[in-house]
């Protein structure tokens, strides 16, 4: 049971990181140098 919870938690963290990276990249790309 704990293993499934850990897998779900890791998946959630990965998604959050992906979204964070996408937001940062989009922010940098949209910012005029």
mmCIF entry with sequence, helices, sheets and N, C-alpha, C, O atoms, coordinates in Angstrom:
data_MODEL
# 
_entry.id   MODEL 
# 
_entity.id                         1 
_entity.type                       polymer 
_entity.pdbx_number_of_molecules   1 
# 
_entity_poly.entity_id                      1 
_entity_poly.type                           'polypeptide(L)' 
_entity_poly.nstd_linkage                   no 
_entity_poly.nstd_monomer                   no 
_entity_poly.pdbx_seq_one_letter_code       
;(UNK)(UNK)(UNK)(UNK)(UNK)(UNK)(UNK)(UNK)(UNK)(UNK)(UNK)(UNK)(UNK)(UNK)(UNK)(UNK)
(UNK)(UNK)(UNK)(UNK)(UNK)(UNK)(UNK)(UNK)(UNK)(UNK)(UNK)(UNK)(UNK)(UNK)(UNK)(UNK)
(UNK)
;
_entity_poly.pdbx_seq_one_letter_code_can   XXXXXXXXXXXXXXXXXXXXXXXXXXXXXXXXX 
_entity_poly.pdbx_strand_id                 A 
# 
loop_
_entity_poly_seq.entity_id 
_entity_poly_seq.num 
_entity_poly_seq.mon_id 
_entity_poly_seq.hetero 
1 1  UNK n 
1 2  UNK n 
1 3  UNK n 
1 4  UNK n 
1 5  UNK n 
1 6  UNK n 
1 7  UNK n 
1 8  UNK n 
1 9  UNK n 
1 10 UNK n 
1 11 UNK n 
1 12 UNK n 
1 13 UNK n 
1 14 UNK n 
1 15 UNK n 
1 16 UNK n 
1 17 UNK n 
1 18 UNK n 
1 19 UNK n 
1 20 UNK n 
1 21 UNK n 
1 22 UNK n 
1 23 UNK n 
1 24 UNK n 
1 25 UNK n 
1 26 UNK n 
1 27 UNK n 
1 28 UNK n 
1 29 UNK n 
1 30 UNK n 
1 31 UNK n 
1 32 UNK n 
1 33 UNK n 
# 
_struct_asym.id          A 
_struct_asym.entity_id   1 
# 
_struct_conf.conf_type_id            HELX_P 
_struct_conf.id                      HELX_P1 
_struct_conf.pdbx_PDB_helix_id       AA1 
_struct_conf.beg_label_comp_id       UNK 
_struct_conf.beg_label_asym_id       A 
_struct_conf.beg_label_seq_id        2 
_struct_conf.pdbx_beg_PDB_ins_code   ? 
_struct_conf.end_label_comp_id       UNK 
_struct_conf.end_label_asym_id       A 
_struct_conf.end_label_seq_id        30 
_struct_conf.pdbx_end_PDB_ins_code   ? 
_struct_conf.beg_auth_comp_id        UNK 
_struct_conf.beg_auth_asym_id        A 
_struct_conf.beg_auth_seq_id         2 
_struct_conf.end_auth_comp_id        UNK 
_struct_conf.end_auth_asym_id        A 
_struct_conf.end_auth_seq_id         30 
_struct_conf.pdbx_PDB_helix_class    1 
_struct_conf.details                 ? 
_struct_conf.pdbx_PDB_helix_length   29 
# 
_struct_conf_type.id          HELX_P 
_struct_conf_type.criteria    ? 
_struct_conf_type.reference   ? 
# 
loop_
_atom_site.group_PDB 
_atom_site.id 
_atom_site.type_symbol 
_atom_site.label_atom_id 
_atom_site.label_alt_id 
_atom_site.label_comp_id 
_atom_site.label_asym_id 
_atom_site.label_entity_id 
_atom_site.label_seq_id 
_atom_site.pdbx_PDB_ins_code 
_atom_site.Cartn_x 
_atom_site.Cartn_y 
_atom_site.Cartn_z 
_atom_site.occupancy 
_atom_site.B_iso_or_equiv 
_atom_site.pdbx_formal_charge 
_atom_site.auth_seq_id 
_atom_site.auth_comp_id 
_atom_site.auth_asym_id 
_atom_site.auth_atom_id 
_atom_site.pdbx_PDB_model_num 
ATOM 1   N N  . UNK A 1 1  ? 0.846  -1.196 0.000   1.00 0.00 ? 1  UNK A N  1 
ATOM 2   C CA . UNK A 1 1  ? 0.000  0.000  0.000   1.00 0.00 ? 1  UNK A CA 1 
ATOM 3   C C  . UNK A 1 1  ? 0.889  1.256  0.000   1.00 0.00 ? 1  UNK A C  1 
ATOM 4   O O  . UNK A 1 1  ? 0.610  2.228  -0.702  1.00 0.00 ? 1  UNK A O  1 
ATOM 5   N N  . UNK A 1 2  ? 1.938  1.214  0.784   1.00 0.00 ? 2  UNK A N  1 
ATOM 6   C CA . UNK A 1 2  ? 2.828  2.368  0.875   1.00 0.00 ? 2  UNK A CA 1 
ATOM 7   C C  . UNK A 1 2  ? 3.558  2.585  -0.446  1.00 0.00 ? 2  UNK A C  1 
ATOM 8   O O  . UNK A 1 2  ? 3.854  3.718  -0.825  1.00 0.00 ? 2  UNK A O  1 
ATOM 9   N N  . UNK A 1 3  ? 3.846  1.477  -1.147  1.00 0.00 ? 3  UNK A N  1 
ATOM 10  C CA . UNK A 1 3  ? 4.562  1.563  -2.412  1.00 0.00 ? 3  UNK A CA 1 
ATOM 11  C C  . UNK A 1 3  ? 3.730  2.313  -3.450  1.00 0.00 ? 3  UNK A C  1 
ATOM 12  O O  . UNK A 1 3  ? 4.247  3.170  -4.167  1.00 0.00 ? 3  UNK A O  1 
ATOM 13  N N  . UNK A 1 4  ? 2.438  1.985  -3.527  1.00 0.00 ? 4  UNK A N  1 
ATOM 14  C CA . UNK A 1 4  ? 1.546  2.642  -4.485  1.00 0.00 ? 4  UNK A CA 1 
ATOM 15  C C  . UNK A 1 4  ? 1.457  4.143  -4.170  1.00 0.00 ? 4  UNK A C  1 
ATOM 16  O O  . UNK A 1 4  ? 1.419  4.981  -5.070  1.00 0.00 ? 4  UNK A O  1 
ATOM 17  N N  . UNK A 1 5  ? 1.426  4.453  -2.881  1.00 0.00 ? 5  UNK A N  1 
ATOM 18  C CA . UNK A 1 5  ? 1.351  5.856  -2.465  1.00 0.00 ? 5  UNK A CA 1 
ATOM 19  C C  . UNK A 1 5  ? 2.621  6.598  -2.878  1.00 0.00 ? 5  UNK A C  1 
ATOM 20  O O  . UNK A 1 5  ? 2.564  7.738  -3.341  1.00 0.00 ? 5  UNK A O  1 
ATOM 21  N N  . UNK A 1 6  ? 3.762  5.940  -2.706  1.00 0.00 ? 6  UNK A N  1 
ATOM 22  C CA . UNK A 1 6  ? 5.044  6.545  -3.070  1.00 0.00 ? 6  UNK A CA 1 
ATOM 23  C C  . UNK A 1 6  ? 5.107  6.798  -4.571  1.00 0.00 ? 6  UNK A C  1 
ATOM 24  O O  . UNK A 1 6  ? 5.562  7.854  -5.011  1.00 0.00 ? 6  UNK A O  1 
ATOM 25  N N  . UNK A 1 7  ? 4.646  5.821  -5.359  1.00 0.00 ? 7  UNK A N  1 
ATOM 26  C CA . UNK A 1 7  ? 4.652  5.964  -6.818  1.00 0.00 ? 7  UNK A CA 1 
ATOM 27  C C  . UNK A 1 7  ? 3.774  7.137  -7.230  1.00 0.00 ? 7  UNK A C  1 
ATOM 28  O O  . UNK A 1 7  ? 4.143  7.919  -8.106  1.00 0.00 ? 7  UNK A O  1 
ATOM 29  N N  . UNK A 1 8  ? 2.616  7.257  -6.600  1.00 0.00 ? 8  UNK A N  1 
ATOM 30  C CA . UNK A 1 8  ? 1.683  8.344  -6.911  1.00 0.00 ? 8  UNK A CA 1 
ATOM 31  C C  . UNK A 1 8  ? 2.305  9.691  -6.543  1.00 0.00 ? 8  UNK A C  1 
ATOM 32  O O  . UNK A 1 8  ? 2.153  10.675 -7.267  1.00 0.00 ? 8  UNK A O  1 
ATOM 33  N N  . UNK A 1 9  ? 3.003  9.719  -5.412  1.00 0.00 ? 9  UNK A N  1 
ATOM 34  C CA . UNK A 1 9  ? 3.639  10.948 -4.944  1.00 0.00 ? 9  UNK A CA 1 
ATOM 35  C C  . UNK A 1 9  ? 4.743  11.382 -5.903  1.00 0.00 ? 9  UNK A C  1 
ATOM 36  O O  . UNK A 1 9  ? 4.859  12.560 -6.242  1.00 0.00 ? 9  UNK A O  1 
ATOM 37  N N  . UNK A 1 10 ? 5.560  10.408 -6.339  1.00 0.00 ? 10 UNK A N  1 
ATOM 38  C CA . UNK A 1 10 ? 6.645  10.697 -7.281  1.00 0.00 ? 10 UNK A CA 1 
ATOM 39  C C  . UNK A 1 10 ? 6.077  11.219 -8.594  1.00 0.00 ? 10 UNK A C  1 
ATOM 40  O O  . UNK A 1 10 ? 6.612  12.159 -9.183  1.00 0.00 ? 10 UNK A O  1 
ATOM 41  N N  . UNK A 1 11 ? 4.990  10.601 -9.048  1.00 0.00 ? 11 UNK A N  1 
ATOM 42  C CA . UNK A 1 11 ? 4.354  11.030 -10.305 1.00 0.00 ? 11 UNK A CA 1 
ATOM 43  C C  . UNK A 1 11 ? 3.874  12.472 -10.180 1.00 0.00 ? 11 UNK A C  1 
ATOM 44  O O  . UNK A 1 11 ? 4.042  13.274 -11.099 1.00 0.00 ? 11 UNK A O  1 
ATOM 45  N N  . UNK A 1 12 ? 3.276  12.792 -9.036  1.00 0.00 ? 12 UNK A N  1 
ATOM 46  C CA . UNK A 1 12 ? 2.760  14.141 -8.799  1.00 0.00 ? 12 UNK A CA 1 
ATOM 47  C C  . UNK A 1 12 ? 3.901  15.161 -8.804  1.00 0.00 ? 12 UNK A C  1 
ATOM 48  O O  . UNK A 1 12 ? 3.775  16.245 -9.373  1.00 0.00 ? 12 UNK A O  1 
ATOM 49  N N  . UNK A 1 13 ? 5.021  14.795 -8.159  1.00 0.00 ? 13 UNK A N  1 
ATOM 50  C CA . UNK A 1 13 ? 6.189  15.681 -8.110  1.00 0.00 ? 13 UNK A CA 1 
ATOM 51  C C  . UNK A 1 13 ? 6.748  15.899 -9.514  1.00 0.00 ? 13 UNK A C  1 
ATOM 52  O O  . UNK A 1 13 ? 7.122  17.017 -9.868  1.00 0.00 ? 13 UNK A O  1 
ATOM 53  N N  . UNK A 1 14 ? 6.807  14.830 -10.316 1.00 0.00 ? 14 UNK A N  1 
ATOM 54  C CA . UNK A 1 14 ? 7.330  14.934 -11.684 1.00 0.00 ? 14 UNK A CA 1 
ATOM 55  C C  . UNK A 1 14 ? 6.472  15.875 -12.518 1.00 0.00 ? 14 UNK A C  1 
ATOM 56  O O  . UNK A 1 14 ? 6.989  16.697 -13.275 1.00 0.00 ? 14 UNK A O  1 
ATOM 57  N N  . UNK A 1 15 ? 5.152  15.747 -12.372 1.00 0.00 ? 15 UNK A N  1 
ATOM 58  C CA . UNK A 1 15 ? 4.239  16.611 -13.120 1.00 0.00 ? 15 UNK A CA 1 
ATOM 59  C C  . UNK A 1 15 ? 4.426  18.067 -12.689 1.00 0.00 ? 15 UNK A C  1 
ATOM 60  O O  . UNK A 1 15 ? 4.456  18.971 -13.524 1.00 0.00 ? 15 UNK A O  1 
ATOM 61  N N  . UNK A 1 16 ? 4.552  18.283 -11.381 1.00 0.00 ? 16 UNK A N  1 
ATOM 62  C CA . UNK A 1 16 ? 4.741  19.638 -10.858 1.00 0.00 ? 16 UNK A CA 1 
ATOM 63  C C  . UNK A 1 16 ? 6.043  20.239 -11.390 1.00 0.00 ? 16 UNK A C  1 
ATOM 64  O O  . UNK A 1 16 ? 6.081  21.408 -11.775 1.00 0.00 ? 16 UNK A O  1 
ATOM 65  N N  . UNK A 1 17 ? 7.106  19.437 -11.409 1.00 0.00 ? 17 UNK A N  1 
ATOM 66  C CA . UNK A 1 17 ? 8.399  19.908 -11.920 1.00 0.00 ? 17 UNK A CA 1 
ATOM 67  C C  . UNK A 1 17 ? 8.293  20.251 -13.398 1.00 0.00 ? 17 UNK A C  1 
ATOM 68  O O  . UNK A 1 17 ? 8.813  21.273 -13.845 1.00 0.00 ? 17 UNK A O  1 
ATOM 69  N N  . UNK A 1 18 ? 7.613  19.387 -14.156 1.00 0.00 ? 18 UNK A N  1 
ATOM 70  C CA . UNK A 1 18 ? 7.462  19.614 -15.593 1.00 0.00 ? 18 UNK A CA 1 
ATOM 71  C C  . UNK A 1 18 ? 6.733  20.930 -15.848 1.00 0.00 ? 18 UNK A C  1 
ATOM 72  O O  . UNK A 1 18 ? 7.145  21.726 -16.691 1.00 0.00 ? 18 UNK A O  1 
ATOM 73  N N  . UNK A 1 19 ? 5.638  21.152 -15.106 1.00 0.00 ? 19 UNK A N  1 
ATOM 74  C CA . UNK A 1 19 ? 4.865  22.382 -15.261 1.00 0.00 ? 19 UNK A CA 1 
ATOM 75  C C  . UNK A 1 19 ? 5.722  23.593 -14.886 1.00 0.00 ? 19 UNK A C  1 
ATOM 76  O O  . UNK A 1 19 ? 5.707  24.619 -15.566 1.00 0.00 ? 19 UNK A O  1 
ATOM 77  N N  . UNK A 1 20 ? 6.466  23.450 -13.791 1.00 0.00 ? 20 UNK A N  1 
ATOM 78  C CA . UNK A 1 20 ? 7.331  24.540 -13.342 1.00 0.00 ? 20 UNK A CA 1 
ATOM 79  C C  . UNK A 1 20 ? 8.369  24.899 -14.397 1.00 0.00 ? 20 UNK A C  1 
ATOM 80  O O  . UNK A 1 20 ? 8.583  26.075 -14.693 1.00 0.00 ? 20 UNK A O  1 
ATOM 81  N N  . UNK A 1 21 ? 9.013  23.876 -14.962 1.00 0.00 ? 21 UNK A N  1 
ATOM 82  C CA . UNK A 1 21 ? 10.028 24.102 -15.997 1.00 0.00 ? 21 UNK A CA 1 
ATOM 83  C C  . UNK A 1 21 ? 9.399  24.755 -17.223 1.00 0.00 ? 21 UNK A C  1 
ATOM 84  O O  . UNK A 1 21 ? 9.965  25.685 -17.797 1.00 0.00 ? 21 UNK A O  1 
ATOM 85  N N  . UNK A 1 22 ? 8.222  24.263 -17.621 1.00 0.00 ? 22 UNK A N  1 
ATOM 86  C CA . UNK A 1 22 ? 7.532  24.824 -18.792 1.00 0.00 ? 22 UNK A CA 1 
ATOM 87  C C  . UNK A 1 22 ? 7.210  26.304 -18.563 1.00 0.00 ? 22 UNK A C  1 
ATOM 88  O O  . UNK A 1 22 ? 7.382  27.127 -19.463 1.00 0.00 ? 22 UNK A O  1 
ATOM 89  N N  . UNK A 1 23 ? 6.745  26.635 -17.363 1.00 0.00 ? 23 UNK A N  1 
ATOM 90  C CA . UNK A 1 23 ? 6.403  28.022 -17.035 1.00 0.00 ? 23 UNK A CA 1 
ATOM 91  C C  . UNK A 1 23 ? 7.646  28.910 -17.075 1.00 0.00 ? 23 UNK A C  1 
ATOM 92  O O  . UNK A 1 23 ? 7.611  30.020 -17.606 1.00 0.00 ? 23 UNK A O  1 
ATOM 93  N N  . UNK A 1 24 ? 8.745  28.408 -16.507 1.00 0.00 ? 24 UNK A N  1 
ATOM 94  C CA . UNK A 1 24 ? 9.991  29.185 -16.487 1.00 0.00 ? 24 UNK A CA 1 
ATOM 95  C C  . UNK A 1 24 ? 10.513 29.401 -17.904 1.00 0.00 ? 24 UNK A C  1 
ATOM 96  O O  . UNK A 1 24 ? 10.911 30.509 -18.262 1.00 0.00 ? 24 UNK A O  1 
ATOM 97  N N  . UNK A 1 25 ? 10.509 28.338 -18.708 1.00 0.00 ? 25 UNK A N  1 
ATOM 98  C CA . UNK A 1 25 ? 10.989 28.434 -20.091 1.00 0.00 ? 25 UNK A CA 1 
ATOM 99  C C  . UNK A 1 25 ? 10.121 29.405 -20.887 1.00 0.00 ? 25 UNK A C  1 
ATOM 100 O O  . UNK A 1 25 ? 10.635 30.222 -21.650 1.00 0.00 ? 25 UNK A O  1 
ATOM 101 N N  . UNK A 1 26 ? 8.800  29.313 -20.706 1.00 0.00 ? 26 UNK A N  1 
ATOM 102 C CA . UNK A 1 26 ? 7.886  30.207 -21.412 1.00 0.00 ? 26 UNK A CA 1 
ATOM 103 C C  . UNK A 1 26 ? 8.126  31.651 -20.965 1.00 0.00 ? 26 UNK A C  1 
ATOM 104 O O  . UNK A 1 26 ? 8.103  32.571 -21.783 1.00 0.00 ? 26 UNK A O  1 
ATOM 105 N N  . UNK A 1 27 ? 8.355  31.843 -19.669 1.00 0.00 ? 27 UNK A N  1 
ATOM 106 C CA . UNK A 1 27 ? 8.607  33.181 -19.137 1.00 0.00 ? 27 UNK A CA 1 
ATOM 107 C C  . UNK A 1 27 ? 9.881  33.774 -19.717 1.00 0.00 ? 27 UNK A C  1 
ATOM 108 O O  . UNK A 1 27 ? 9.917  34.950 -20.077 1.00 0.00 ? 27 UNK A O  1 
ATOM 109 N N  . UNK A 1 28 ? 10.932 32.954 -19.809 1.00 0.00 ? 28 UNK A N  1 
ATOM 110 C CA . UNK A 1 28 ? 12.206 33.420 -20.374 1.00 0.00 ? 28 UNK A CA 1 
ATOM 111 C C  . UNK A 1 28 ? 12.039 33.726 -21.863 1.00 0.00 ? 28 UNK A C  1 
ATOM 112 O O  . UNK A 1 28 ? 12.554 34.729 -22.360 1.00 0.00 ? 28 UNK A O  1 
ATOM 113 N N  . UNK A 1 29 ? 11.321 32.860 -22.565 1.00 0.00 ? 29 UNK A N  1 
ATOM 114 C CA . UNK A 1 29 ? 11.139 33.028 -24.007 1.00 0.00 ? 29 UNK A CA 1 
ATOM 115 C C  . UNK A 1 29 ? 10.302 34.273 -24.315 1.00 0.00 ? 29 UNK A C  1 
ATOM 116 O O  . UNK A 1 29 ? 10.518 34.937 -25.329 1.00 0.00 ? 29 UNK A O  1 
ATOM 117 N N  . UNK A 1 30 ? 9.348  34.583 -23.436 1.00 0.00 ? 30 UNK A N  1 
ATOM 118 C CA . UNK A 1 30 ? 8.455  35.715 -23.679 1.00 0.00 ? 30 UNK A CA 1 
ATOM 119 C C  . UNK A 1 30 ? 9.063  37.035 -23.204 1.00 0.00 ? 30 UNK A C  1 
ATOM 120 O O  . UNK A 1 30 ? 8.547  38.108 -23.515 1.00 0.00 ? 30 UNK A O  1 
ATOM 121 N N  . UNK A 1 31 ? 10.158 36.951 -22.452 1.00 0.00 ? 31 UNK A N  1 
ATOM 122 C CA . UNK A 1 31 ? 10.777 38.174 -21.949 1.00 0.00 ? 31 UNK A CA 1 
ATOM 123 C C  . UNK A 1 31 ? 11.768 38.728 -22.966 1.00 0.00 ? 31 UNK A C  1 
ATOM 124 O O  . UNK A 1 31 ? 12.732 38.051 -23.321 1.00 0.00 ? 31 UNK A O  1 
ATOM 125 N N  . UNK A 1 32 ? 11.540 39.958 -23.439 1.00 0.00 ? 32 UNK A N  1 
ATOM 126 C CA . UNK A 1 32 ? 12.477 40.558 -24.398 1.00 0.00 ? 32 UNK A CA 1 
ATOM 127 C C  . UNK A 1 32 ? 13.819 40.797 -23.730 1.00 0.00 ? 32 UNK A C  1 
ATOM 128 O O  . UNK A 1 32 ? 13.877 41.288 -22.602 1.00 0.00 ? 32 UNK A O  1 
ATOM 129 N N  . UNK A 1 33 ? 14.894 40.453 -24.418 1.00 0.00 ? 33 UNK A N  1 
ATOM 130 C CA . UNK A 1 33 ? 16.231 40.602 -23.839 1.00 0.00 ? 33 UNK A CA 1 
ATOM 131 C C  . UNK A 1 33 ? 16.711 42.049 -23.950 1.00 0.00 ? 33 UNK A C  1 
ATOM 132 O O  . UNK A 1 33 ? 17.817 42.368 -23.516 1.00 0.00 ? 33 UNK A O  1 
# 
